[in-house]
Amino acid sequence: MTSKPLTFQELILKLQEFWAAQGCVLQQPLDVEVGAGTMSPETFLRVLGPKPYRVAYVQPSRRPADGRYGENPNRLYKHMQYQVILKAPPVNVQELYLESLKAIGIDLLRHDIKFEEDNWEAPTLAAWGVGWQVMLDGLEITQFTYFQQCGGIDLDPMCAELTYGLERIAAFLQDVDSIYDIVWVRGPQGEVKYGEVRLADEEQFSTYNFEKADVAKLWEHMAAYEAECHGLIEQYVAGTAEPKPPKKGEEPKPAAPKFTAIERRRFPLLPAYDLCLKCSHLFNLLDARGAISVTERVGVIQRVRNLAVGVARAWVDQQTQGA
Amino acid sequence: MADFLLEIGTEEIPARMIAGATEELARRVGELLVRERLCATAQVEAFSSPRRIAVLATGLAAAQPDVAEQLLGPGAAHAFKDGQPTQAAVAFAKKVGVEVSELTTATTAKGSYVAANVLRKGRPASELLCELIPKEIAALYWAKNMYWRPGKPERFVRPLRWLVALLDSEIVPLEFAGIKAGRESRGHRILSTGPVTFAKAGEYAEKIRAAHVLPSYAERELKIRKALDAACRTIPGARWREDKGLLDTVVQLTEAPSVIVGGFDREFLSLPEEVLVTVMRDHQKYFAVEDADGKLAPYFLAVLNTVTDAEGEAIVRHGNERVLRARFKDARFFWDADQQLTLKDRVAMLKTVTFQKELGSYFDKASRTQHLGSQLSAAVTEFYPAHRQGVVYKAALMAKCDLTTELVKEFTELQGIIGGLYLVHQAERMELPESSAAAIGQAIYDQYKPASMEDAVPRSLEGAVLAVADKADTIAGMFALGMIPSGSKDPFALRRAANGIVRTLAEHNLPLSLSKLMTDALRQYQGTEAEARFKAVESYEQNVAAFFRERLEFYLREAKGIAYDVTNAVLAAGADNVVDALERAEAVARVRESEDFVAISASVKRMKNILRQATEAGKWPAADANFVHAAADSDAERALAKCTAELSGEVEELCKARKFDEALARLATVRRPLDEFFEKVMVMAEDEKVRLTRLALLQQVAAMFQAIADFSEVVTVGKAS
């Protein structure tokens, strides 16, 4: 290790540098609320279809129910993930990952690393994969997943997803017991701590998520986003469906006007996906508010899942046609 | 004699799957070698670690032995004309590689053919292995597998990264998943430098060990046990807590295990031991340490997958201590936060916790269990007047409340236990007197017991009643929905629940009717939303009875070691009351070998056969209790009738009192007259009246036994016929 452990942002910079050298597109965080880096279209949509892709990005991830008003030193409403997607993964993907740990100052000869089985499943995204949680001296620092399915579609090629828990790793490197004590940056102004940057977020959003969010409004928003997303998916399907041959003895029905190539390419599926993410976040908010009853819960998950699956299917179609 | 080495190198295999796959690979390779005649009996040694499964087979032939074979050609009439070979015969000889002069004829069922005796060369081992081993690799079973190559040509537990296949010093050039086998392997991820190369198969273990991998379960287990012992010796009076499951896991998570001892702040010892141990074991995979008095000590033992120097150990220890401290702080934070509401306050919150999507919330379940528990309690009180019905009633209401607590949300495996602890902790605030709080707490604490065959049943009678009611409610709901376990499918662990009921009833000596329990359980659903979704109510009674019969059979055989035939015999005579069935089974098991009962079993079989045949022939209209006996017309018949008349009332009384040993002792006395009867009396007499009288007598005799067991099911090999 260097004399001073990495600051929070140096940690991010080192990872950026490492994965940039592996040919990853360094993306910026998605500007829509998501619960995990996986939900960013840079993962969810990019893993679909045959095109190879490598991307890395920080993703602030909001989980309303995990908020603790800034009082718990280990839990956050919004934590940051460093997300790497390798499609298709190289054969030395695990070795590459271990190299990335060296790059952030971890001497593998003086630490204990284990890959422990941990499979991943996201019912709202109709996605699953198998993999490990990577344990460093008893601390889970990364989720390592081989995606098998996304939006209900088998991935071919499959891809590897590495999700680093940035706060955990930084607290480990800096040997602090509270996330809020992580040094974010050192400068002429002295040390700026994580708490200084983020505590207000945690306090206020916890209050909003648990107490103030207007449940009736949330349901309304959800219905509105859902309807719009659905509408877009339906339009896409109508504009691209092959006309059905008329049944015997029936007059052939006039087919719906088909998209031209350019209409198809420009059709707003990315915005539709944003709308789907909005619904997912609203579901999480309603859940944190304790507003979803037992009987409703499964149904609401299914609603979000339908959107995700609908967008994923349309997206695959759009990509293949464009190719 | 040659050695064959196969190593499958993968990314880390899930710990729980390694042992099974290793065994399977060894079995498959062994069977293959025998099947292909490369050895008479296979000598296969298996190896494994998280990144590999391997086998070393010794004593192989270099090739299959040659086989003498007779090949048939064209029909003899075709092949020879006037004793001379025709063109057809010449062509055949050429095809099979023999001289025409060596051809013979062979006669089969279909006719006469020209034949050639040839020696089929055995194929070389290398060629066979190359062709067949990939199929065995592909066939390995994994509880969860994946694909990784484009086009998904194969599935395996994790991506396969290398293959080693050597026949002595030669590479067997087999291929699987796009990987060609070679002689290169890999050692420990961090400690080994560069590839491991085998000059010959036999040096596998030695070379792999040199690359910092202990390649077998036994070696790693031994190393870990010794290291745990050694680590404990650094703390006076300390011992590590034996934990087979945990040991299994860490053995399969490591290639180069070592152990460090770490400590935590004594103040955490104020948290319940259950919480501390769960955090250490389930979340951190640490062994707990106890002091000389068996109390938890503020230390833990972590098993590493590396061997490092003193500085490294200090770093790793520090890191692990830091994680555990955070975990314990969290637990304490949750414990404290949870005290804001008592369990009683949480009852209403259960409305938002799903029990099962078709069956409603845990609030619904709690009220059903409360009613069912009350009914059960009332029945139990008849046998045990000191049973505290109020304890069950209160416990059932609050049993599931801990599902809403932070601590259980974090450590789900502590459900029940936390509820029990909280109840006692919050007793004063809930205005519960201390004595009932202890009893209610214990019942809640034990509600999920027994969690396995090895686990104990609830400690108290009240706990037993709660646990039975809770499980019966689940089974009733799921069966009424038609979600019945079948084959390996039992997603709601209903078999485990039913096993739990059976064991709890047996071990608490509760002679209750299973069918009544399950009918009462279903009745609790009346008028609920769930009831509208029930699809299998008509077959409910039958399904539940069959299901419990199976569970009871499993219990008698697996837990009680009762022989299968006795189990069948006993359950054929009734499977509705666990205690009763168990006592009957034990009583029958005790007498089955006695001379009397070997004879009686044979006689009962004979009686049943006679009665069945008579019924089938229309000569025995059915059991008729009011049948009037004709006067018995032989001494043997009279003796048996007399004995039966004397016994049947007495046996019935004894069975009612569940004095089965005595009942059987009495029944044994029927042997002599019965033997005599069969020796001297012809049952199917010509005279109808006589015949019916005799059949009726047999029916009576059979019925006496029927309260205990169907003795015709008892196997009597090589004894009296």
Interface residues (C-beta under 8 A of the other chain):
Chain A: N72 P73 N74 R75 A88 P89 V91 Q94 L98 L108 L109 R110 H111 D112 I113 K114 F115 E116 E117 N119 G129 V130 W132 L136 D137 G138 L139 Y146 Q148 D154 D156 P157 M158 F172 D175 D177 G290 I292 S293 V294 T295 R297 V298
Chain B: E11 E12 P14 A15 R16 P50 K144 N145 M146 Y147 W148 R149 P150 G151 K152 R158 P159 R161 R189 I190 L191 L253 T254 Q284 Y286 A302 L304 N305 T306 T308 D309 E311 G312 I315 V316 H318 G319 N320 R322 V323 L324 R325 A326 K329 D330 F333 K351 T352 V353 T354 K357 G360 S361
